[in-house]
Amino acid sequence: MRSSNLIRWSGLAATIAGALFIIINLTALLSLSFGQGSLGLLVRTVISPVGGALLVLGLIGLYVRQWEATDAIGLVGFLCALFGTVSI
């Protein structure tokens, strides 16, 4: 598989991760508004790790795409973003 295809797949992973996080937050908001907090908690605990993993893959693909144009400061920024995403 070519690297351009991997970069495209990582972009798709980041897009899906963003959509999943929107769905997670809307579901939690709606379930808490209607007094059914257990449904929002269930959705959040099931879908959140999938969204986090897809977001990490998207961050890696973004860095691989831009690594030639960035210097050490780009690497530091990538590592901070990756560490912040994983630690949440």
N, C-alpha and C positions, 0 to 999 in steps of 0.2 A: 504494500500500500504506500502510495506517495505521501510525502509530508504535507502537501497542499490539501489532500483529502483529510488527513488527520486534523489539520487546522480548521477545516470546515466542520468536521464532526464536533470539535471542541466548541466552536461557535454555536452549533445547535444545542449542545449540552448546556451551555451558559444560558441560552434563551429559554430552554425548558426549565432550568433551575429558577429563573426569574418568574416564570409563569407559576411554577409550583409554590414559590414563596408568596405570591399574590393570593393564590387559592387558599393556602394555609392561613394567612392572616384574615382574609375575608370570612372563611369558615369559623375561625375562632371568634371574630367580632360578632358575627350573626348568632352563633350559638350562645355567647355570653349575653347578648342583648335579649334573647328569648328565654333565658334562664336554664338552658341545657348545656352547662359547661363541660359535661363529660364527653359530648360529641366532638367539640372543638379540641379538647385535649387528646382524644383518640386520633383524630385526623392529624394533629400536629406531631404526635409521637410516631406515627407511621410514615408520613410523607416527608417530614423534615430531614431525616438522614439521607434520603434519596436526593433531595434538593441540594443538600450540602455537598454530597459527593459529586454531583453534576457541576456545581459551582466551582469546586476545586479543579475538576478537569477543564472547565472553561478558562479558569485563570492560568493554568499551565499552557493551554493552547494560545492564549493571548500573549503570554510572555515569549513563547517560542516564535511567534510571528514577529515580535518586535525586538528580539534580543540583539540583533545586529545594530540597530539604531540606538540602543541604550548602552550606557556605560555601567560603571559600578553602582551609580545611584539608581539605575533601573533595576538592577538585581536586588538592591536593598529594598526598594519599593515593592517589588514582587514578593520578596520574602516576608515583608511586613503584612502585605495583603493576604498571603497564604497562611501565615501564622494566625492572623486575626480571624480568618474564616474558619480555620480548623479549631481554634480555641473556643469558639462560641458554642 
